[in-house]
Amino acid sequence: MGIFGKRRKSREERAAEIVGKVAGGKGFYGRITRAFLGGEDFARVQQSIGAYSSGLGVQQLLAMGAPTISAVVVSISDTGKLVNFDPVVDLVLQPSGTTERIALQSIVSKLRIPRTGDEVLLLSDPARPGGYLYAGDGVTP
């Protein structure tokens, strides 16, 4: 509570609010960003923000103890995009004990890029029932 009874937002809260508006194309920042970038580039910005946000969500789910599923990397390919200097990749994964294959696009650490045949972890996506999120290899760098 501030001096006059109104709580001010921290810089992080304000930045998260602005990022949400940019990603949604709403508010002053979102409209200006869309106008300057154009449709195609704005869609790329939205994808990058979405990938970054899902990475934060995965960290929170892991911290809360959400159950993970192990999977084997069938293939990996680079998308050419970077988020905070970490590559965004297309992954094809096969969960252990099944013949089903899952295709994901995710940010991976440039220090721990998975290779074909590596075992990685997946989380069930709470926002998309039946969907999965890439949770890394389970080893904390």
C-alpha positions as CSV (number, residue, x, y, z in Angstrom):
1,M,0.0,0.0,0.0
2,G,1.4,3.4,-1.0
3,I,1.5,6.6,0.9
4,F,-2.0,7.6,-0.3
5,G,-3.6,4.2,-0.1
6,K,-3.1,3.2,-3.7
7,R,-0.6,0.4,-4.5
8,R,1.6,1.1,-7.4
9,K,2.6,-1.7,-9.8
10,S,6.2,-2.8,-9.9
11,R,8.3,-2.5,-13.1
12,E,7.9,-6.2,-13.7
13,E,4.1,-6.1,-13.4
14,R,3.9,-3.1,-15.7
15,A,6.2,-4.8,-18.3
16,A,4.2,-8.0,-18.2
17,E,1.0,-5.9,-18.8
18,I,2.6,-4.1,-21.8
19,V,3.8,-7.4,-23.3
20,G,0.3,-8.8,-22.9
21,K,-1.1,-5.8,-24.8
22,V,1.5,-6.1,-27.5
23,A,0.9,-9.8,-28.0
24,G,-2.9,-9.2,-28.2
25,G,-2.6,-6.2,-30.4
26,K,-4.6,-4.2,-27.9
27,G,-4.1,-0.9,-26.2
28,F,-1.7,1.9,-27.3
29,Y,1.4,-0.3,-27.5
30,G,-0.3,-3.2,-29.3
31,R,-1.8,-0.9,-32.0
32,I,1.4,1.0,-32.5
33,T,3.5,-2.2,-32.8
34,R,1.0,-3.7,-35.3
35,A,1.0,-0.5,-37.4
36,F,4.8,-0.2,-37.6
37,L,5.5,-3.9,-38.2
38,G,2.7,-4.9,-40.5
39,G,0.8,-8.1,-40.4
40,E,3.4,-10.7,-41.1
41,D,6.1,-9.4,-38.8
42,F,3.5,-8.7,-36.1
43,A,2.5,-12.4,-36.3
44,R,6.2,-13.4,-35.7
45,V,6.3,-11.1,-32.7
46,Q,3.2,-12.7,-31.3
47,Q,4.7,-16.2,-31.8
48,S,7.9,-15.2,-30.0
49,I,6.0,-13.7,-27.1
50,G,3.8,-16.9,-26.9
51,A,6.9,-19.1,-26.9
52,Y,8.5,-17.1,-24.2
53,S,5.4,-17.1,-22.1
54,S,5.0,-20.8,-22.4
55,G,8.6,-21.2,-21.2
56,L,7.7,-19.3,-18.1
57,G,4.6,-21.3,-17.6
58,V,6.6,-24.6,-17.8
59,Q,9.0,-23.3,-15.1
60,Q,6.1,-22.5,-12.8
61,L,4.4,-25.9,-13.4
62,L,7.7,-27.7,-12.7
63,A,8.1,-25.7,-9.5
64,M,4.6,-26.7,-8.4
65,G,5.4,-30.4,-9.0
66,A,3.4,-31.1,-12.1
67,P,3.8,-34.6,-13.4
68,T,6.1,-35.0,-16.4
69,I,6.2,-37.5,-19.2
70,S,9.4,-38.8,-20.7
71,A,9.8,-38.8,-24.5
72,V,12.5,-39.5,-27.1
73,V,13.5,-36.9,-29.7
74,V,12.7,-38.3,-33.1
75,S,13.8,-35.2,-35.0
76,I,14.7,-31.5,-34.4
77,S,15.0,-28.6,-36.9
78,D,15.8,-25.0,-36.5
79,T,13.2,-22.3,-37.2
80,G,15.7,-19.5,-37.6
81,K,14.1,-17.6,-34.7
82,L,15.7,-16.6,-31.5
83,V,14.1,-15.5,-28.2
84,N,16.6,-13.9,-25.7
85,F,19.4,-15.5,-27.9
86,D,18.0,-19.0,-27.4
87,P,16.8,-20.9,-30.5
88,V,13.2,-21.7,-31.2
89,V,13.1,-25.2,-32.7
90,D,10.6,-27.7,-34.2
91,L,10.6,-30.9,-32.3
92,V,9.1,-34.3,-33.1
93,L,8.9,-36.4,-30.0
94,Q,7.7,-39.9,-29.2
95,P,6.4,-40.4,-25.6
96,S,7.9,-43.5,-23.9
97,G,5.7,-46.6,-24.3
98,T,3.7,-45.3,-27.3
99,T,4.0,-45.1,-31.0
100,E,2.3,-41.7,-31.1
101,R,4.4,-38.8,-32.3
102,I,4.0,-35.2,-31.1
103,A,5.2,-32.1,-33.0
104,L,6.1,-29.1,-30.9
105,Q,7.7,-25.7,-31.4
106,S,9.6,-24.6,-28.4
107,I,12.5,-22.5,-27.1
108,V,15.5,-24.6,-26.0
109,S,18.6,-23.5,-24.2
110,K,21.5,-22.9,-26.5
111,L,23.6,-24.7,-23.9
112,R,21.3,-27.8,-23.8
113,I,20.0,-28.3,-27.3
114,P,18.5,-31.8,-27.5
115,R,19.7,-34.2,-30.2
116,T,17.9,-37.0,-32.0
117,G,17.6,-40.0,-29.6
118,D,17.9,-37.9,-26.4
119,E,15.3,-38.3,-23.7
120,V,13.4,-35.2,-22.7
121,L,10.5,-34.3,-20.5
122,L,7.0,-33.1,-21.5
123,L,4.2,-31.6,-19.4
124,S,0.5,-31.7,-20.1
125,D,-0.6,-28.2,-21.3
126,P,-3.3,-26.9,-18.9
127,A,-4.4,-24.3,-21.6
128,R,-4.9,-26.9,-24.3
129,P,-6.3,-30.3,-23.1
130,G,-4.4,-33.1,-25.0
131,G,-1.5,-30.8,-25.8
132,Y,2.0,-30.9,-24.4
133,L,4.8,-28.4,-23.4
134,Y,8.5,-29.1,-23.7
135,A,10.1,-29.2,-20.2
136,G,13.7,-29.7,-21.1
137,D,15.9,-32.7,-20.2
138,G,15.3,-32.6,-16.5
139,V,18.9,-31.6,-15.7
140,T,19.3,-28.1,-14.2
141,P,22.2,-26.3,-15.8
